[in-house]
Amino acid sequence: SASADEAVTVRVEAARALGEHRSDGAREALGAIAAGDAPWRVREAAGAALGVGGDGRLVGTFEALLRGTDSSKLRAGLLRGLGQVKDAAALHLLRKWLDVPSPRDTVAAAAVRALAAQEDASTFDELALRAEAGHGRPVRRAALSGLSRLARAEGAEASLKRRARETVEGHLADPAFHVRVEAIAVLGELADARSRPALERAHGAEASAWLRRAVREALGKLAPS
């Protein structure tokens, strides 16, 4: 019912607000919500909020919660939360979930996005690999988006930015429509003028009018040459 949906929405917002407190008490409460029997949207929001401003001490809690549920949606929320914990132990745990099967690749895609959220240059090859054919569409799109995040991270080296740009450019002619969508969007985000030739070639070769328009929009975002 509408009233029940509104009540769930209120609880979701409350969980998110609780995460902003960043106190031990708030995290204890969020962990209890994520492990409890609340509606999945509430539990997912609690799992995601648990990691806000967190440190390595939370990794054990995340590991227990991830293993304590079979819900791919809850696991996705927990992985988003874990991605906010920038710690070597968090990175290690995220890697364990990169290839876990689930409906629509919900878990693996969330793990890929969370891995990228670590903004750790050592994850580049893992992200580039998962952008390749053979992985599910949600994983491939998450990986391309992740490469963008790595390239835009504070302090990212020029060599990493170049590798990310060139890797994404390589997917402009990908047979998968939605992968091309993501590649175009990412190059617009990166706004590197050196992508102009690749985007112009893609515009000339693209059969979809919608994607040609997306390419033109991305070209408009590029920095002046």
VENLINTA-V59441 format. One record per residue. N is the residue number from 0. RES is the residue in one letter. PHI is phi in degrees with one decimal (NA if undefined). PSI is psi in degrees with one decimal (* if undefined). NEAR is the number of other C-alpha atoms within 12 Angstrom. Layout:
{{N,RES,PHI,PSI,NEAR} {N,RES,PHI,PSI,NEAR}}
This chain:
{{0,S,NA,163.5,7} {1,A,-62.7,-41.0,8} {2,S,-66.2,-37.1,9} {3,A,-66.9,-41.7,11} {4,D,-62.7,-39.3,14} {5,E,-64.6,-39.1,14} {6,A,-64.7,-40.1,17} {7,V,-65.6,-42.0,22} {8,T,-60.8,-40.2,21} {9,V,-62.7,-41.2,18} {10,R,-69.0,-35.8,25} {11,V,-62.3,-47.1,30} {12,E,-64.0,-35.7,22} {13,A,-65.1,-40.7,24} {14,A,-62.9,-43.4,36} {15,R,-62.7,-41.0,32} {16,A,-65.4,-37.1,22} {17,L,-63.1,-37.3,30} {18,G,-61.4,-31.5,32} {19,E,-70.1,-16.3,23} {20,H,-68.2,-33.6,22} {21,R,57.6,26.6,23} {22,S,-100.6,162.0,21} {23,D,-61.2,-38.7,21} {24,G,-64.6,-41.1,15} {25,A,-65.1,-41.0,27} {26,R,-68.0,-36.5,34} {27,E,-62.2,-42.8,25} {28,A,-65.6,-41.5,25} {29,L,-65.2,-39.4,42} {30,G,-62.6,-39.3,39} {31,A,-66.5,-39.6,24} {32,I,-64.6,-45.7,34} {33,A,-62.1,-32.7,40} {34,A,-89.3,-6.2,33} {35,G,-87.8,-155.8,20} {36,D,-116.1,24.0,16} {37,A,-66.4,163.6,22} {38,P,-53.4,148.3,24} {39,W,-58.2,-34.7,28} {40,R,-62.0,-37.8,33} {41,V,-69.3,-43.8,35} {42,R,-65.0,-41.0,41} {43,E,-61.7,-45.5,41} {44,A,-62.8,-38.9,40} {45,A,-64.8,-41.8,47} {46,G,-62.9,-42.2,48} {47,A,-67.5,-38.2,44} {48,A,-73.5,-22.3,43} {49,L,-59.0,-31.5,48} {50,G,-88.2,-6.2,45} {51,V,-59.1,118.8,34} {52,G,67.3,17.0,26} {53,G,-84.5,171.6,29} {54,D,-131.2,-172.7,27} {55,G,-58.7,-19.0,24} {56,R,-65.7,-19.2,21} {57,L,-84.9,-12.4,36} {58,V,-61.4,-40.7,31} {59,G,-62.1,-38.0,20} {60,T,-64.6,-45.1,32} {61,F,-62.2,-41.6,44} {62,E,-62.4,-42.8,29} {63,A,-65.3,-41.5,19} {64,L,-67.0,-40.0,34} {65,L,-63.5,-40.2,37} {66,R,-80.7,-15.8,21} {67,G,-89.7,4.3,18} {68,T,-137.0,151.0,24} {69,D,-103.3,-0.4,18} {70,S,-76.2,117.8,26} {71,S,-66.6,-32.4,30} {72,K,-68.0,-42.0,33} {73,L,-67.3,-41.6,37} {74,R,-59.9,-39.0,45} {75,A,-61.7,-42.8,43} {76,G,-63.8,-41.8,40} {77,L,-64.0,-40.3,53} {78,L,-66.0,-36.4,50} {79,R,-62.0,-41.3,40} {80,G,-64.1,-44.0,47} {81,L,-62.7,-33.5,50} {82,G,-61.4,-22.9,45} {83,Q,-82.7,-10.0,35} {84,V,-92.8,98.9,37} {85,K,-86.3,93.9,30} {86,D,-155.1,149.6,25} {87,A,-60.1,-36.7,23} {88,A,-68.1,-36.3,24} {89,A,-65.1,-42.7,37} {90,L,-60.4,-43.4,35} {91,H,-62.1,-43.8,26} {92,L,-68.6,-40.9,32} {93,L,-59.1,-39.1,42} {94,R,-61.5,-27.7,30} {95,K,-70.3,-18.9,22} {96,W,-105.8,3.5,34} {97,L,-65.6,-28.6,37} {98,D,-122.3,21.8,24} {99,V,-74.8,123.8,27} {100,P,-71.5,146.7,22} {101,S,-163.8,162.4,24} {102,P,-56.3,131.5,18} {103,R,57.2,22.6,18} {104,D,56.8,30.2,27} {105,T,-57.6,-45.4,32} {106,V,-71.8,-48.8,36} {107,A,-62.1,-41.7,39} {108,A,-64.4,-40.1,43} {109,A,-64.8,-38.5,42} {110,A,-65.8,-39.6,49} {111,V,-63.2,-45.6,50} {112,R,-63.9,-38.8,45} {113,A,-68.2,-37.3,46} {114,L,-61.3,-44.1,48} {115,A,-64.1,-33.0,44} {116,A,-65.0,-18.1,38} {117,Q,-67.9,-21.2,37} {118,E,53.4,43.7,33} {119,D,-108.0,121.9,32} {120,A,-59.6,-23.7,32} {121,S,-67.8,-12.6,20} {122,T,-89.0,-1.5,33} {123,F,-55.2,-51.9,35} {124,D,-63.5,-36.0,24} {125,E,-64.9,-39.9,30} {126,L,-69.6,-45.2,44} {127,A,-60.4,-39.8,36} {128,L,-62.1,-40.5,27} {129,R,-80.6,-5.1,36} {130,A,-83.6,-10.2,41} {131,E,-81.4,160.2,29} {132,A,-58.3,146.5,20} {133,G,110.6,-20.4,13} {134,H,-101.2,157.5,27} {135,G,-66.5,155.9,30} {136,R,-55.7,-45.5,28} {137,P,-61.2,-35.9,32} {138,V,-68.7,-43.7,41} {139,R,-63.3,-42.7,41} {140,R,-66.4,-40.3,40} {141,A,-63.3,-37.2,41} {142,A,-68.1,-42.9,45} {143,L,-63.2,-43.3,48} {144,S,-61.1,-37.7,43} {145,G,-64.6,-38.4,47} {146,L,-62.3,-37.7,51} {147,S,-61.2,-43.7,43} {148,R,-63.6,-41.5,35} {149,L,-60.8,-44.0,41} {150,A,-68.0,-28.9,38} {151,R,-94.0,-0.7,29} {152,A,-66.8,147.7,22} {153,E,-59.6,129.8,15} {154,G,83.1,6.0,15} {155,A,-61.5,134.7,22} {156,E,-75.1,153.2,17} {157,A,-59.4,-36.8,17} {158,S,-65.2,-37.3,15} {159,L,-68.3,-42.1,28} {160,K,-59.3,-41.4,29} {161,R,-65.9,-46.4,25} {162,R,-61.5,-41.1,24} {163,A,-63.0,-47.7,41} {164,R,-60.0,-47.7,41} {165,E,-65.7,-36.9,29} {166,T,-64.0,-45.3,34} {167,V,-66.6,-41.4,44} {168,E,-57.0,-33.5,39} {169,G,-64.9,-13.8,28} {170,H,-101.7,6.1,34} {171,L,-67.0,-25.0,39} {172,A,-107.1,18.2,29} {173,D,-59.8,141.1,26} {174,P,-61.7,-25.3,16} {175,A,-83.5,119.1,22} {176,F,-53.5,-49.3,21} {177,H,-70.6,-22.9,26} {178,V,-72.1,-39.8,34} {179,R,-62.9,-41.0,37} {180,V,-53.6,-48.4,36} {181,E,-67.7,-41.9,37} {182,A,-60.6,-43.6,44} {183,I,-62.4,-45.3,47} {184,A,-62.2,-41.1,36} {185,V,-65.4,-42.9,42} {186,L,-65.3,-31.8,48} {187,G,-64.8,-39.3,31} {188,E,-63.8,-44.5,31} {189,L,-68.3,-31.6,36} {190,A,54.8,34.2,27} {191,D,-90.3,121.8,32} {192,A,-58.9,-23.0,23} {193,R,-70.0,-9.1,22} {194,S,-83.9,-7.0,38} {195,R,-57.2,-49.1,30} {196,P,-59.1,-42.3,20} {197,A,-65.1,-41.4,29} {198,L,-68.1,-38.7,42} {199,E,-65.2,-39.0,27} {200,R,-63.7,-42.0,19} {201,A,-62.3,-39.5,33} {202,H,-62.2,-40.5,27} {203,G,-70.4,-28.5,19} {204,A,-96.3,-15.4,17} {205,E,-74.2,128.5,26} {206,A,-82.4,-25.4,16} {207,S,-83.3,123.4,18} {208,A,-62.8,-37.0,14} {209,W,-62.0,-43.6,17} {210,L,-72.8,-32.8,28} {211,R,-61.1,-38.2,25} {212,R,-64.5,-41.0,22} {213,A,-62.2,-38.4,28} {214,V,-63.2,-44.1,38} {215,R,-61.3,-39.8,25} {216,E,-64.6,-40.9,24} {217,A,-64.2,-41.0,32} {218,L,-60.5,-36.0,33} {219,G,-68.1,-17.4,25} {220,K,-91.3,-11.7,24} {221,L,-67.9,146.7,26} {222,A,-65.5,152.2,17} {223,P,-57.7,143.1,12} {224,S,-67.4,*,13}}
